[in-house]
Amino acid sequence: MIRLEGITKVYPMGNRRLEVLRGIDLQVERGAMVAIMGPSGSGKSTMLNIIGCLDRPTAGRYLLDGAEVSRLSSRDLAEVRGRQVGFVFQTFNLLPQLTALANVELGLRYSRGSDHHRERALAALDRVGLSDRATHRPAELSGGEQQRVAIARALAKNPPLVLADEPTGNLDSQSGAEVMSILTSLQREQAITLLMVTHDNGVARHCQRILHLKDGQIVAEEVL
């Protein structure tokens, strides 16, 4: 499903250039669950942003489901994101004035088709065990519940690819374990391709593969 060929990412910094990714080659099959680990500044989030069509590489090719997306326009990248990618972030990114249900519905705004958003959002909340909290706003939910709302928002449009950036980073150990249980169960049930950035080795070991990044390169890989 995912194929990266010689991906580099360089940011201009005044008179010099900051090379964040240095020739990344990677292939991820559909339905795989892969963790990305490495120290701060190793390029993990930059790599995830490119895979999620939030950014473009400076050089190299990125093929998603066989189609090259690395040189698409901003408008076309947004269309790919809306159709094929779900995101789960460390900071939840929920709108505080909206209910859990409305936050999930918002994630469907740019998905293909415009019908039955309310039904799809309610079904997604039910899948993460929050159907009884649909009318609550984020401030009325625990951190673990907020992350489950974020997972429901990512999965409501049934994307084939889900990207999670430190999904348990702001949670206590019990809430983190609950979130990982939900993510892994949904990944298996729906055959989702899941890539996850994490600093937690215990979280990473829920995955089938662990990629270790250092200085913008994949320096090691574990197959579990």
N, CA, C and O of each residue as an XYZ file, in Angstrom:
896
protein
N       0.820     -1.209      0.000
C       0.000      0.000      0.000
C       0.859      1.266      0.000
O       0.562      2.226     -0.710
N       1.928      1.257      0.805
C       2.821      2.412      0.913
C       4.182      2.029      0.354
O       4.739      0.987      0.699
N       4.706      2.878     -0.505
C       6.050      2.653     -1.036
C       6.794      3.981     -1.084
O       6.395      4.903     -1.795
N       7.869      4.067     -0.327
C       8.744      5.236     -0.331
C      10.050      4.851     -1.006
O      10.652      3.828     -0.679
N      10.481      5.677     -1.947
C      11.706      5.402     -2.690
C      12.622      6.630     -2.632
O      12.351      7.647     -3.272
N      13.696      6.526     -1.866
C      14.682      7.602     -1.787
C      14.121      8.927     -1.316
O      14.492      9.982     -1.832
N      13.224      8.880     -0.334
C      12.563     10.095      0.141
C      13.525     10.947      0.966
O      14.111     10.475      1.940
N      13.677     12.204      0.563
C      14.429     13.174      1.352
C      13.525     14.367      1.655
O      12.588     14.660      0.912
N      13.823     15.037      2.745
C      13.133     16.279      3.085
C      14.152     17.264      3.623
O      14.832     16.996      4.613
N      14.251     18.412      2.958
C      15.227     19.441      3.314
C      14.484     20.745      3.542
O      13.651     21.147      2.729
N      14.794     21.410      4.666
C      14.219     22.713      4.961
C      15.308     23.776      4.881
O      16.362     23.608      5.494
N      15.087     24.874      4.139
C      16.071     25.953      4.129
C      16.095     26.671      5.476
O      15.047     26.981      6.042
N      17.279     26.926      5.974
C      17.461     27.614      7.260
C      18.446     28.757      7.033
O      19.629     28.638      7.348
N      17.950     29.864      6.485
C      18.836     30.968      6.176
C      19.806     30.576      5.076
O      19.399     30.252      3.960
N      21.090     30.609      5.399
C      22.121     30.273      4.415
C      22.463     28.787      4.388
O      23.333     28.363      3.627
N      21.790     28.002      5.205
C      22.087     26.573      5.217
C      20.801     25.777      5.035
O      19.705     26.337      5.007
N      20.953     24.472      4.912
C      19.819     23.587      4.679
C      19.784     22.524      5.773
O      20.806     21.930      6.118
N      18.591     22.298      6.308
C      18.405     21.270      7.338
C      17.837     20.030      6.674
O      16.696     20.034      6.210
N      18.633     18.965      6.626
C      18.206     17.716      5.997
C      17.578     16.822      7.059
O      18.275     16.258      7.904
N      16.253     16.698      7.007
C      15.512     15.971      8.043
C      15.359     14.497      7.676
O      15.491     13.630      8.540
N      15.084     14.206      6.412
C      15.022     12.821      5.928
C      16.082     12.631      4.862
O      16.274     13.487      3.998
N      16.772     11.491      4.932
C      17.926     11.271      4.059
C      17.815      9.943      3.320
O      18.478      8.968      3.672
N      16.988      9.917      2.314
C      16.908      8.738      1.471
C      16.164      7.576      2.103
O      16.717      6.485      2.241
N      14.914      7.800      2.489
C      14.093      6.755      3.121
C      13.516      5.833      2.055
O      12.862      6.284      1.114
N      13.768      4.536      2.216
C      13.134      3.501      1.390
C      12.272      2.642      2.312
O      12.746      2.157      3.340
N      11.015      2.457      1.944
C      10.108      1.710      2.813
C       8.951      1.163      2.001
O       8.433      1.824      1.101
N       8.554     -0.061      2.334
C       7.346     -0.648      1.757
C       6.499     -1.217      2.886
O       6.994     -1.967      3.728
N       5.227     -0.860      2.899
C       4.282     -1.344      3.906
C       3.085     -1.937      3.174
O       2.440     -1.260      2.373
N       2.794     -3.194      3.452
C       1.672     -3.867      2.798
C       0.353     -3.463      3.453
O       0.316     -3.056      4.613
N      -0.720     -3.585      2.686
C      -2.052     -3.278      3.207
C      -2.371     -4.170      4.411
O      -2.114     -5.374      4.395
N      -2.932     -3.557      5.445
C      -3.325     -4.292      6.634
C      -2.232     -4.472      7.663
O      -2.456     -5.106      8.694
N      -1.044     -3.926      7.405
C       0.065     -4.049      8.358
C      -0.064     -3.012      9.472
O      -0.727     -1.988      9.306
N       0.576     -3.288     10.601
C       0.618     -2.364     11.731
C       2.090     -2.140     12.066
O       2.786     -3.063     12.488
N       2.558     -0.904     11.873
C       3.987     -0.596     11.940
C       4.223      0.549     12.911
O       3.531      1.566     12.863
N       5.201      0.383     13.788
C       5.607      1.442     14.714
C       6.871      2.111     14.193
O       7.734      1.462     13.601
N       6.968      3.422     14.423
C       8.147      4.203     14.049
C       8.707      4.798     15.329
O       8.022      5.544     16.029
N       9.956      4.466     15.632
C      10.597      4.932     16.860
C      11.899      5.644     16.524
O      12.473      5.459     15.451
N      12.353      6.465     17.473
C      13.615      7.165     17.301
C      13.665      8.370     18.206
O      12.626      8.809     18.699
N      14.848      8.922     18.441
C      14.972     10.093     19.308
C      14.328     11.328     18.690
O      14.045     11.353     17.493
N      14.098     12.345     19.503
C      13.569     13.608     18.988
C      14.499     14.148     17.909
O      15.720     14.133     18.062
N      13.906     14.626     16.820
C      14.698     15.156     15.724
C      15.169     14.123     14.728
O      15.930     14.444     13.816
N      14.725     12.878     14.888
C      15.175     11.818     13.975
C      14.412     11.805     12.658
O      14.826     11.136     11.711
N      13.292     12.543     12.586
C      12.520     12.609     11.352
C      11.222     11.833     11.378
O      10.580     11.682     10.338
N      10.816     11.336     12.535
C       9.611     10.493     12.625
C       8.361     11.229     12.159
O       7.638     10.748     11.286
N       8.110     12.392     12.744
C       6.891     13.121     12.407
C       6.921     13.637     10.972
O       5.885     13.668     10.307
N       8.089     14.040     10.488
C       8.208     14.482      9.099
C       7.856     13.340      8.146
O       7.148     13.535      7.159
N       8.355     12.165      8.454
C       8.049     10.989      7.638
C       6.547     10.693      7.665
O       5.955     10.384      6.631
N       5.935     10.787      8.843
C       4.504     10.533      8.965
C       3.699     11.581      8.188
O       2.692     11.252      7.562
N       4.143     12.838      8.230
C       3.439     13.904      7.506
C       3.475     13.676      6.000
O       2.493     13.940      5.306
N       4.603     13.188      5.493
C       4.696     12.904      4.062
C       3.788     11.736      3.696
O       3.080     11.787      2.690
N       3.810     10.678      4.517
C       2.946      9.529      4.250
C       1.475      9.929      4.311
O       0.657      9.406      3.554
N       1.133     10.862      5.216
C      -0.244     11.317      5.353
C      -0.648     12.408      4.391
O      -1.748     12.950      4.496
N       0.228     12.742      3.447
C      -0.058     13.766      2.430
C      -0.292     15.142      3.047
O      -1.019     15.963      2.489
N       0.328     15.388      4.202
C       0.324     16.714      4.806
C       1.512     17.540      4.313
O       1.527     18.761      4.468
N       2.496     16.884      3.727
C       3.705     17.541      3.245
C       4.219     16.772      2.030
O       3.831     15.626      1.801
N       5.081     17.402      1.267
C       5.692     16.757      0.107
C       7.175     16.541      0.369
O       7.798     17.337      1.071
N       7.748     15.481     -0.184
C       9.203     15.294     -0.054
C       9.952     16.271     -0.947
O       9.418     16.762     -1.941
N      11.194     16.544     -0.579
C      12.051     17.356     -1.440
C      12.486     16.560     -2.664
O      12.568     17.098     -3.769
N      12.760     15.284     -2.462
C      13.140     14.394     -3.561
C      12.673     12.990     -3.227
O      12.379     12.671     -2.075
N      12.609     12.145     -4.270
C      12.152     10.774     -4.083
C      10.720     10.600     -4.540
O      10.069     11.554     -4.966
N      10.240      9.380     -4.447
C       8.886      9.038     -4.896
C       8.103      8.418     -3.746
O       8.634      7.628     -2.965
N       6.817      8.795     -3.657
C       5.904      8.204     -2.698
C       4.702      7.689     -3.470
O       3.979      8.454     -4.108
N       4.500      6.370     -3.402
C       3.354      5.743     -4.049
C       2.393      5.230     -2.993
O       2.776      4.482     -2.094
N       1.138      5.644     -3.116
C       0.079      5.219     -2.211
C      -0.938      4.440     -3.028
O      -1.584      4.985     -3.922
N      -1.074      3.163     -2.712
C      -1.943      2.278     -3.504
C      -1.563      2.309     -4.988
O      -2.432      2.272     -5.859
N      -0.271      2.377     -5.263
C       0.219      2.331     -6.634
C       0.220      3.651     -7.364
O       0.750      3.729     -8.473
N      -0.359      4.704     -6.783
C      -0.407      6.013     -7.430
C       0.626      6.938     -6.798
O       0.705      7.043     -5.574
N       1.415      7.607     -7.630
C       2.419      8.520     -7.079
C       1.735      9.795     -6.603
O       1.040     10.464     -7.368
N       1.938     10.121     -5.333
C       1.291     11.299     -4.752
C       2.293     12.375     -4.355
O       1.904     13.453     -3.907
N       3.576     12.087     -4.518
C       4.609     12.991     -4.012
C       4.657     14.333     -4.730
O       5.222     15.288     -4.198
N       4.075     14.431     -5.930
C       4.114     15.684     -6.667
C       2.723     16.261     -6.925
O       2.561     17.117     -7.795
N       1.738     15.808     -6.190
C       0.386     16.321     -6.376
C       0.269     17.766     -5.900
O       1.053     18.219     -5.067
N      -0.708     18.477     -6.432
C      -0.993     19.835     -5.970
C      -1.583     19.776     -4.561
O      -1.993     18.715     -4.092
N      -1.618     20.926     -3.898
C      -2.190     20.983     -2.546
C      -3.643     20.541     -2.545
O      -4.085     19.852     -1.626
N      -4.384     20.933     -3.567
C      -5.795     20.547     -3.660
C      -5.938     19.032     -3.808
O      -6.788     18.417     -3.164
N      -5.100     18.436     -4.663
C      -5.178     16.989     -4.869
C      -4.716     16.224     -3.631
O      -5.267     15.173     -3.304
N      -3.701     16.754     -2.945
C      -3.266     16.114     -1.704
C      -4.388     16.131     -0.669
O      -4.596     15.145      0.038
N      -5.106     17.240     -0.578
C      -6.225     17.328      0.364
C      -7.306     16.308      0.026
O      -7.920     15.730      0.923
N      -7.536     16.087     -1.258
C      -8.531     15.094     -1.669
C      -8.097     13.681     -1.268
O      -8.912     12.883     -0.806
N      -6.803     13.381     -1.450
C      -6.287     12.065     -1.050
C      -6.431     11.890      0.458
O      -6.866     10.836      0.922
N      -6.064     12.921      1.229
C      -6.198     12.847      2.696
C      -7.642     12.570      3.094
O      -7.910     11.697      3.920
N      -8.568     13.316      2.501
C      -9.970     13.171      2.870
C     -10.538     11.806      2.535
O     -11.446     11.319      3.208
N     -10.003     11.196      1.500
C     -10.547      9.913      1.038
C      -9.853      8.711      1.661
O     -10.498      7.695      1.921
N      -8.530      8.809      1.907
C      -7.760      7.611      2.219
C      -7.040      7.599      3.566
O      -6.533      6.555      3.976
N      -6.982      8.731      4.260
C      -6.147      8.789      5.460
C      -6.938      9.281      6.661
O      -7.674     10.265      6.578
N      -6.775      8.576      7.788
C      -7.300      9.032      9.068
C      -6.143      9.353      9.990
O      -5.115      8.677      9.953
N      -6.297     10.387     10.825
C      -5.223     10.831     11.702
C      -5.647     10.760     13.170
O      -6.777     11.100     13.523
N      -4.714     10.310     14.019
C      -4.903     10.340     15.465
C      -3.669     11.027     16.044
O      -2.545     10.568     15.840
N      -3.883     12.135     16.773
C      -2.775     12.933     17.278
C      -2.647     12.817     18.794
O      -3.596     12.450     19.488
N      -1.466     13.136     19.287
C      -1.211     13.103     20.725
C      -2.117     14.073     21.478
O      -2.571     13.774     22.583
N      -2.381     15.238     20.877
C      -3.131     16.291     21.565
C      -4.630     16.254     21.265
O      -5.340     17.209     21.579
N      -5.116     15.186     20.672
C      -6.532     14.927     20.409
C      -7.108     15.822     19.301
O      -7.812     15.332     18.418
N      -6.812     17.135     19.340
C      -7.285     18.085     18.325
C      -8.808     18.094     18.195
O      -9.344     18.137     17.087
N      -9.493     18.054     19.331
C     -10.955     18.175     19.331
C     -11.337     19.640     19.519
O     -10.653     20.380     20.225
N     -12.428     20.052     18.886
C     -12.917     21.416     19.072
C     -13.717     21.484     20.369
O     -14.705     20.765     20.518
N     -13.305     22.340     21.314
C     -13.901     22.309     22.664
C     -15.374     22.677     22.706
O     -16.090     22.244     23.609
N     -15.848     23.478     21.737
C     -17.243     23.918     21.764
C     -18.201     22.892     21.190
O     -19.417     23.053     21.292
N     -17.660     21.825     20.579
C     -18.500     20.813     19.943
C     -18.622     19.570     20.811
O     -17.719     19.257     21.587
N     -19.736     18.863     20.679
C     -19.911     17.592     21.370
C     -19.018     16.529     20.730
O     -18.461     16.735     19.651
N     -18.894     15.401     21.408
C     -18.131     14.287     20.840
C     -18.699     13.898     19.480
O     -17.947     13.664     18.534
N     -20.018     13.830     19.381
C     -20.652     13.461     18.114
C     -20.331     14.472     17.020
O     -20.003     14.086     15.897
N     -20.420     15.757     17.335
C     -20.146     16.790     16.333
C     -18.688     16.774     15.905
O     -18.385     17.020     14.737
N     -17.771     16.485     16.839
C     -16.360     16.377     16.478
C     -16.125     15.237     15.494
O     -15.345     15.375     14.552
N     -16.799     14.116     15.714
C     -16.644     12.987     14.793
C     -17.271     13.320     13.444
O     -16.699     13.008     12.400
N     -18.438     13.950     13.461
C     -19.081     14.352     12.206
C     -18.196     15.292     11.401
O     -18.170     15.232     10.172
N     -17.471     16.161     12.100
C     -16.597     17.113     11.419
C     -15.548     16.385     10.585
O     -15.172     16.852      9.510
N     -15.076     15.244     11.076
C     -14.089     14.475     10.339
C     -14.624     13.884      9.050
O     -13.849     13.454      8.196
N     -15.950     13.858      8.899
C     -16.571     13.321      7.685
C     -16.825     14.394      6.629
O     -17.267     14.087      5.522
N     -16.546     15.643      6.969
C     -16.903     16.738      6.072
C     -16.240     16.614      4.711
O     -16.847     16.914      3.683
N     -14.973     16.164      4.712
C     -14.239     16.119      3.455
C     -14.110     14.704      2.898
O     -13.329     14.465      1.977
N     -14.871     13.770      3.454
C     -14.828     12.406      2.932
C     -15.742     12.273      1.729
O     -16.619     13.107      1.501
N     -15.525     11.217      0.967
C     -16.344     10.984     -0.224
C     -17.780     10.687      0.188
O     -18.029      9.865      1.070
N     -18.713     11.363     -0.458
C     -20.125     11.173     -0.127
C     -20.516     12.086      1.021
O     -19.690     12.392      1.881
N     -21.756     12.519      1.043
C     -22.186     13.483      2.059
C     -23.393     13.002      2.851
O     -23.953     13.760      3.642
N     -23.798     11.759      2.649
C     -25.014     11.260      3.284
C     -24.713     10.515      4.577
O     -23.643      9.930      4.749
N     -25.680     10.553      5.473
C     -25.672      9.716      6.677
C     -24.479     10.006      7.589
O     -23.959      9.094      8.231
N     -24.044     11.259      7.653
C     -22.931     11.591      8.539
C     -23.268     11.305     10.001
O     -22.441     10.776     10.744
N     -24.483     11.659     10.408
C     -24.867     11.439     11.811
C     -24.835      9.953     12.157
O     -24.327      9.575     13.213
N     -25.369      9.110     11.281
C     -25.390      7.673     11.542
C     -23.964      7.092     11.572
O     -23.646      6.253     12.415
N     -23.127      7.544     10.652
C     -21.754      7.039     10.601
C     -20.959      7.481     11.830
O     -20.158      6.714     12.365
N     -21.182      8.717     12.272
C     -20.482      9.217     13.451
C     -20.920      8.465     14.707
O     -20.089      8.117     15.546
N     -22.216      8.215     14.835
C     -22.719      7.460     15.990
C     -22.168      6.036     15.981
O     -21.815      5.500     17.032
N     -22.094      5.423     14.802
C     -21.558      4.065     14.706
C     -20.081      4.043     15.107
O     -19.626      3.101     15.755
N     -19.334      5.083     14.720
C     -17.914      5.142     15.074
C     -17.728      5.314     16.573
O     -16.841      4.697     17.164
N     -18.550      6.143     17.190
C     -18.472      6.297     18.650
C     -18.833      4.999     19.356
O     -18.239      4.664     20.381
N     -19.791      4.275     18.821
C     -20.163      2.992     19.407
C     -19.006      1.997     19.331
O     -18.797      1.216     20.258
N     -18.241      2.025     18.211
C     -17.114      1.103     18.053
C     -16.030      1.339     19.091
O     -15.310      0.409     19.454
N     -15.903      2.583     19.578
C     -14.884      2.856     20.600
C     -15.499      2.927     21.995
O     -14.850      3.375     22.940
N     -16.749      2.484     22.125
C     -17.381      2.384     23.436
C     -17.839      3.692     24.030
O     -17.883      3.829     25.253
N     -18.187      4.673     23.186
C     -18.565      5.997     23.698
C     -19.932      6.455     23.213
O     -20.197      7.656     23.174
N     -20.792      5.538     22.847
C     -22.113      5.951     22.366
C     -22.895      6.693     23.444
O     -23.742      7.531     23.135
N     -22.612      6.385     24.713
C     -23.325      7.055     25.807
C     -22.732      8.413     26.157
O     -23.256      9.107     27.028
N     -21.642      8.805     25.489
C     -20.993     10.105     25.760
C     -21.076     11.027     24.548
O     -20.349     12.017     24.473
N     -21.943     10.713     23.615
C     -21.998     11.433     22.345
C     -22.317     12.910     22.517
O     -21.847     13.732     21.729
N     -23.101     13.267     23.523
C     -23.510     14.664     23.693
C     -22.596     15.436     24.633
O     -22.864     16.600     24.932
N     -21.526     14.813     25.104
C     -20.588     15.490     26.005
C     -19.529     16.246     25.207
O     -19.104     15.805     24.139
N     -19.112     17.388     25.744
C     -18.030     18.158     25.141
C     -16.682     17.663     25.688
O     -16.644     16.998     26.723
N     -15.573     17.983     24.996
C     -14.262     17.467     25.427
C     -13.932     17.737     26.895
O     -13.341     16.878     27.548
N     -14.294     18.899     27.430
C     -13.972     19.222     28.826
C     -14.693     18.301     29.808
O     -14.300     18.195     30.970
N     -15.744     17.639     29.338
C     -16.509     16.727     30.191
C     -16.041     15.284     30.055
O     -16.635     14.379     30.642
N     -14.979     15.067     29.284
C     -14.461     13.723     29.039
C     -13.058     13.594     29.616
O     -12.323     14.577     29.706
N     -12.695     12.386     30.003
C     -11.329     12.129     30.457
C     -10.386     12.159     29.254
O     -10.830     12.177     28.106
N      -9.072     12.165     29.530
C      -8.101     12.143     28.447
C      -8.249     10.916     27.568
O      -8.173     11.005     26.343
N      -8.461      9.761     28.203
C      -8.644      8.534     27.429
C      -9.892      8.582     26.569
O      -9.887      8.109     25.433
N     -10.966      9.153     27.111
C     -12.202      9.268     26.331
C     -12.025     10.234     25.160
O     -12.538      9.992     24.068
N     -11.293     11.334     25.393
C     -11.040     12.273     24.297
C     -10.257     11.600     23.174
O     -10.536     11.827     21.997
N      -9.271     10.767     23.539
C      -8.512     10.091     22.496
C      -9.381      9.071     21.763
O      -9.205      8.858     20.563
N     -10.297      8.452     22.459
C     -11.208      7.523     21.792
C     -12.138      8.259     20.824
O     -12.479      7.729     19.766
N     -12.547      9.480     21.187
C     -13.315     10.301     20.245
C     -12.466     10.595     19.006
O     -12.959     10.537     17.879
N     -11.180     10.912     19.226
C     -10.283     11.191     18.099
C     -10.123      9.961     17.208
O     -10.051     10.083     15.986
N     -10.068      8.781     17.817
C      -9.983      7.544     17.027
C     -11.277      7.350     16.230
O     -11.238      6.993     15.053
N     -12.415      7.587     16.874
C     -13.695      7.473     16.167
C     -13.750      8.438     14.989
O     -14.236      8.084     13.915
N     -13.254      9.655     15.190
C     -13.239     10.643     14.105
C     -12.377     10.145     12.938
O     -12.746     10.301     11.774
N     -11.223      9.543     13.266
C     -10.322      9.052     12.214
C     -10.929      7.890     11.450
O     -10.707      7.756     10.246
N     -11.699      7.041     12.139
C     -12.197      5.816     11.523
C     -13.587      5.950     10.908
O     -14.024      5.059     10.180
N     -14.286      7.046     11.188
C     -15.677      7.178     10.742
C     -15.802      7.134      9.230
O     -16.806      6.654      8.703
N     -14.787      7.633      8.521
C     -14.874      7.631      7.049
C     -14.308      6.351      6.444
O     -14.159      6.247      5.226
N     -13.991      5.377      7.298
C     -13.472      4.079      6.849
C     -12.239      4.215      5.958
O     -12.227      3.687      4.846
N     -11.204      4.913      6.423
C     -10.007      5.076      5.595
C      -9.189      3.786      5.573
O      -9.171      3.061      6.568
N      -8.512      3.483      4.467
C      -7.646      2.307      4.454
C      -6.355      2.502      5.232
O      -5.697      1.528      5.599
N      -5.980      3.771      5.488
C      -4.720      4.093      6.156
C      -4.989      5.006      7.346
O      -5.652      6.034      7.209
N      -4.470      4.626      8.519
C      -4.559      5.458      9.721
C      -3.154      5.738     10.226
O      -2.332      4.829     10.346
N      -2.886      7.013     10.521
C      -1.593      7.437     11.044
C      -1.804      7.990     12.449
O      -2.648      8.860     12.663
N      -1.037      7.480     13.395
C      -1.164      7.891     14.797
C       0.177      8.437     15.279
O       1.187      7.734     15.243
N       0.185      9.683     15.727
C       1.408     10.327     16.204
C       1.348     10.411     17.723
O       0.642     11.254     18.277
N       2.091      9.537     18.393
C       2.118      9.454     19.868
C       0.696      9.382     20.438
O       0.332     10.233     21.250
N      -0.115      8.401     20.044
C      -1.518      8.372     20.459
C      -1.722      8.174     21.950
O      -2.800      8.470     22.464
N      -0.702      7.677     22.666
C      -0.835      7.489     24.119
C       0.045      8.462     24.894
O       0.165      8.348     26.114
N       0.659      9.411     24.205
C       1.656     10.280     24.838
C       1.119     11.147     25.953
O       1.862     11.470     26.880
N      -0.154     11.540     25.899
C      -0.735     12.412     26.925
C      -1.628     11.659     27.906
O      -2.406     12.272     28.637
N      -1.518     10.331     27.924
C      -2.423      9.520     28.738
C      -1.685      8.805     29.856
O      -0.494      8.515     29.740
N      -2.403      8.520     30.947
C      -1.826      7.671     31.987
C      -1.766      6.236     31.464
O      -2.324      5.924     30.412
N      -1.085      5.373     32.209
C      -0.806      4.028     31.700
C      -2.086      3.234     31.446
O      -2.173      2.508     30.456
N      -3.086      3.363     32.330
C      -4.325      2.602     32.140
C      -5.082      3.095     30.907
O      -5.547      2.291     30.099
N      -5.204      4.418     30.762
C      -5.894      4.968     29.599
C      -5.147      4.630     28.318
O      -5.757      4.329     27.292
N      -3.811      4.681     28.387
C      -3.009      4.324     27.222
C      -3.228      2.885     26.795
O      -3.330      2.589     25.605
N      -3.301      1.987     27.779
C      -3.532      0.577     27.470
C      -4.913      0.381     26.839
O      -5.066     -0.421     25.919
N      -5.913      1.110     27.330
C      -7.261      1.003     26.763
C      -7.285      1.505     25.321
O      -7.902      0.889     24.452
N      -6.611      2.623     25.073
C      -6.562      3.177     23.714
C      -5.860      2.211     22.774
O      -6.321      2.005     21.652
N      -4.750      1.613     23.209
C      -4.037      0.673     22.357
C      -4.869     -0.576     22.087
O      -4.824     -1.127     20.987
N      -5.623     -1.021     23.079
C      -6.495     -2.177     22.882
C      -7.542     -1.879     21.817
O      -7.829     -2.723     20.967
N      -8.113     -0.678     21.863
C      -9.115     -0.288     20.870
C      -8.486     -0.180     19.489
O      -9.042     -0.678     18.511
N      -7.319      0.474     19.405
C      -6.653      0.642     18.109
C      -6.310     -0.700     17.471
O      -6.572     -0.919     16.288
N      -5.722     -1.596     18.260
C      -5.313     -2.880     17.696
C      -6.519     -3.729     17.307
O      -6.483     -4.421     16.289
N      -7.579     -3.686     18.096
C      -8.781     -4.452     17.761
C      -9.410     -3.943     16.474
O      -9.767     -4.727     15.595
N      -9.544     -2.610     16.366
C     -10.142     -2.041     15.160
C      -9.259     -2.272     13.943
O      -9.763     -2.503     12.844
N      -7.940     -2.211     14.133
C      -7.024     -2.452     13.016
C      -7.204     -3.858     12.471
O      -7.227     -4.058     11.257
N      -7.332     -4.842     13.371
C      -7.518     -6.236     12.926
C      -8.879     -6.429     12.278
O      -8.985     -7.048     11.220
N      -9.920     -5.900     12.911
C     -11.286     -6.127     12.428
C     -11.518     -5.513     11.049
O     -12.229     -6.083     10.221
N     -10.909     -4.340     10.805
C     -11.178     -3.611      9.572
C     -10.025     -3.687      8.576
O     -10.075     -3.052      7.522
N      -8.985     -4.461      8.900
C      -7.826     -4.628      8.017
C      -7.223     -3.279      7.623
O      -6.824     -3.076      6.476
N      -7.164     -2.365      8.586
C      -6.603     -1.037      8.350
C      -5.077     -1.138      8.333
O      -4.496     -1.934      9.072
N      -4.439     -0.343      7.500
C      -2.994     -0.164      7.570
C      -2.737      0.934      8.597
O      -3.214      2.057      8.437
N      -1.993      0.620      9.641
C      -1.770      1.562     10.747
C      -0.288      1.806     10.931
O       0.476      0.869     11.161
N       0.125      3.070     10.831
C       1.489      3.491     11.139
C       1.433      4.393     12.355
O       0.612      5.307     12.423
N       2.308      4.136     13.316
C       2.231      4.833     14.591
C       3.614      5.276     15.049
O       4.533      4.463     15.145
N       3.757      6.559     15.328
C       4.966      7.086     15.948
C       4.812      6.970     17.457
O       3.780      7.353     18.007
N       5.826      6.448     18.127
C       5.775      6.332     19.581
C       7.176      6.313     20.167
O       8.135      5.888     19.523
N       7.275      6.790     21.420
C       8.513      6.664     22.183
C       8.439      5.488     23.157
O       9.423      5.157     23.818
N       7.269      4.865     23.240
C       7.014      3.827     24.238
C       7.235      2.448     23.612
O       6.497      2.038     22.716
N       8.251      1.744     24.089
C       8.564      0.430     23.526
C       7.424     -0.559     23.742
O       7.180     -1.417     22.894
N       6.727     -0.446     24.868
C       5.592     -1.330     25.123
C       4.471     -1.112     24.128
O       3.844     -2.071     23.679
N       4.210      0.146     23.777
C       3.200      0.464     22.765
C       3.648     -0.062     21.409
O       2.851     -0.646     20.675
N       4.916      0.142     21.073
C       5.432     -0.287     19.770
C       5.280     -1.786     19.578
O       5.100     -2.249     18.452
N       5.348     -2.550     20.660
C       5.315     -4.000     20.539
C       3.916     -4.557     20.315
O       3.735     -5.773     20.244
N       2.929     -3.681     20.204
C       1.622     -4.113     19.714
C       1.657     -4.310     18.200
O       0.758     -4.928     17.631
N       2.699     -3.783     17.546
C       2.768     -3.784     16.085
C       3.498     -5.017     15.568
O       4.092     -5.773     16.336
N       3.441     -5.202     14.257
C       4.118     -6.335     13.611
C       5.556     -6.003     13.242
O       6.410     -6.886     13.159
N       5.813     -4.715     13.021
C       7.154     -4.247     12.671
C       7.456     -2.983     13.459
O       6.562     -2.185     13.741
N       8.737     -2.808     13.816
C       9.194     -1.572     14.439
C      10.348     -1.032     13.609
O      11.363     -1.703     13.425
N      10.181      0.198     13.107
C      11.245      0.874     12.373
C      11.959      1.839     13.319
O      11.311      2.604     14.034
N      13.280      1.804     13.322
C      14.072      2.705     14.164
C      14.731      3.754     13.276
O      15.503      3.426     12.376
N      14.417      5.018     13.540
C      14.986      6.121     12.786
C      16.071      6.827     13.599
O      15.977      6.951     14.820
N      17.092      7.281     12.895
C      18.133      8.104     13.507
C      18.709      9.001     12.431
O      19.103      8.535     11.362
N      18.757     10.282     12.719
C      19.325     11.266     11.785
C      18.718     11.137     10.388
O      19.422     11.205      9.381
N      17.391     10.949     10.350
C      16.696     10.966      9.069
C      16.804      9.706      8.248
O      16.465      9.710      7.065
N      17.275      8.613      8.856
C      17.406      7.348      8.134
C      16.850      6.203      8.960
O      16.877      6.250     10.190
N      16.344      5.167      8.284
C      15.956      3.949      8.971
C      17.237      3.146      9.229
O      17.878      2.667      8.293
N      17.595      3.007     10.500
C      18.859      2.347     10.840
C      18.665      0.916     11.310
O      19.632      0.157     11.379
N      17.433      0.528     11.637
C      17.168     -0.840     12.078
C      15.679     -1.127     11.944
O      14.853     -0.215     11.919
N      15.358     -2.402     11.858
C      13.966     -2.839     11.798
C      13.804     -4.127     12.568
O      14.613     -5.046     12.446
N      12.740     -4.187     13.373
C      12.382     -5.413     14.090
C      11.086     -5.955     13.511
O      10.136     -5.209     13.274
N      11.059     -7.262     13.287
C       9.836     -7.941     12.876
C       9.382     -8.790     14.046
O      10.117     -9.661     14.512
N       8.163     -8.537     14.525
C       7.689     -9.196     15.754
C       6.739    -10.343     15.432
O       6.244    -11.008     16.342
